Amino acid sequence: SSGINAEYGEEVGKVSAAVPVIISKALEMFLSSLLDQAEQLTRERGAKTLTLQHLKACIGADRRLDFLQDLVAKIPELGDPEEEEEETAAPRKKRRPTYPENGGEGSGGASDLFPNMPGAAM
């Protein structure tokens, strides 16, 4: 339930079978485009890991993605490519993930970076 009735009242109660297919394809194309841009930026910078900072830089560089600015506002800016290379080159010690009991604010989860995104606080 994505809030169709909440937004349009009781006027819209059903969705034709083709709608989810079209939305799914549109999302696939959108994500493919964004990730292609982010991959290109990541490679240009010599990084081995695509990060949120790369996505933020792509969103900031493409006026068509202005609607995502609020989502990435709290993500730090992309730094110097040499620093990035050093960060990804150093082997990291694997650690077990920790899961806070309620996953609320301050837990390091999606709700910290995207507090206004529906479903971010789990």
C-alpha positions in Angstrom: 0.0 0.0 0.0 1.9 3.0 -1.3 -0.7 5.6 -0.3 -2.7 5.8 -3.5 -6.0 6.1 -1.6 -4.4 8.6 0.8 -3.4 10.9 -2.0 -6.4 10.6 -4.3 -9.2 9.8 -1.8 -11.4 6.9 -2.6 -11.6 7.8 -6.3 -8.7 5.5 -7.2 -9.0 2.0 -5.7 -7.4 -0.2 -8.3 -4.4 -0.2 -10.6 -4.4 -2.0 -13.9 -2.0 -4.9 -14.4 0.2 -2.9 -16.8 1.0 -0.1 -14.3 3.4 -2.0 -12.1 5.2 -3.3 -15.2 5.7 0.2 -16.6 6.8 1.6 -13.2 9.2 -1.3 -12.8 10.7 -0.7 -16.2 11.0 3.0 -15.5 12.7 2.4 -12.2 15.1 -0.1 -13.9 16.0 2.5 -16.6 16.4 5.3 -14.0 18.7 3.2 -11.8 20.7 1.9 -14.7 21.3 5.5 -15.9 22.3 6.7 -12.4 24.5 3.8 -11.7 26.2 4.1 -15.2 27.1 7.7 -14.3 28.3 6.7 -10.9 30.4 3.9 -12.3 32.0 6.2 -14.8 32.8 8.7 -12.1 34.2 6.0 -9.8 36.5 4.7 -12.5 37.6 8.2 -13.5 38.7 8.8 -9.9 40.5 5.5 -9.7 38.4 4.3 -6.9 37.5 0.6 -6.5 34.3 1.1 -4.5 31.3 3.1 -5.6 30.2 5.1 -2.5 27.3 7.4 -1.5 29.7 10.3 -2.2 29.9 9.2 -5.9 26.1 9.0 -6.1 25.8 12.5 -4.5 28.3 13.9 -7.0 26.3 12.4 -9.9 23.1 13.8 -8.5 24.6 17.2 -8.1 26.0 17.2 -11.7 22.7 16.3 -13.4 20.0 18.9 -13.3 17.4 16.2 -14.0 18.2 14.7 -10.6 17.6 17.9 -8.6 14.6 16.2 -7.0 17.1 13.9 -5.1 19.1 16.8 -3.6 17.3 16.5 -0.2 18.0 12.8 0.0 21.8 13.3 -0.3 22.1 16.6 1.6 23.7 15.0 4.7 26.2 12.9 2.7 29.7 14.4 2.8 31.1 15.8 -0.5 33.4 13.8 -2.6 37.0 14.4 -1.6 40.3 14.5 -3.3 40.7 11.5 -5.7 44.2 10.7 -4.2 42.7 10.4 -0.8 39.9 8.2 -2.2 42.5 5.9 -3.8 44.3 5.5 -0.5 41.1 4.7 1.3 40.1 2.0 -1.1 43.6 0.6 -1.5 44.1 -0.2 2.2 42.8 -3.6 3.1 40.0 -3.4 5.6 39.5 -5.7 8.5 36.1 -7.5 8.2 33.8 -6.9 11.0 30.5 -8.3 11.9 27.5 -6.0 11.5 25.8 -4.8 14.5 22.0 -4.3 14.5 20.6 -1.9 17.0 17.4 -3.1 18.6 15.1 -0.5 17.2 17.2 0.8 14.2 16.2 4.4 15.1 18.1 7.6 14.7 21.8 7.4 15.5 21.9 3.7 14.5 24.0 4.3 11.4 21.2 3.1 9.2 19.2 4.7 6.3 17.2 6.8 8.8 20.3 8.8 9.7 21.2 9.7 6.1 17.6 9.9 4.8 15.4 10.9 7.7 12.5 12.0 5.4 12.4 9.0 3.2 9.4 6.7 3.9 10.5 3.4 5.3 14.0 4.6 6.2 13.3 4.1 9.9 12.8 0.4 10.4 
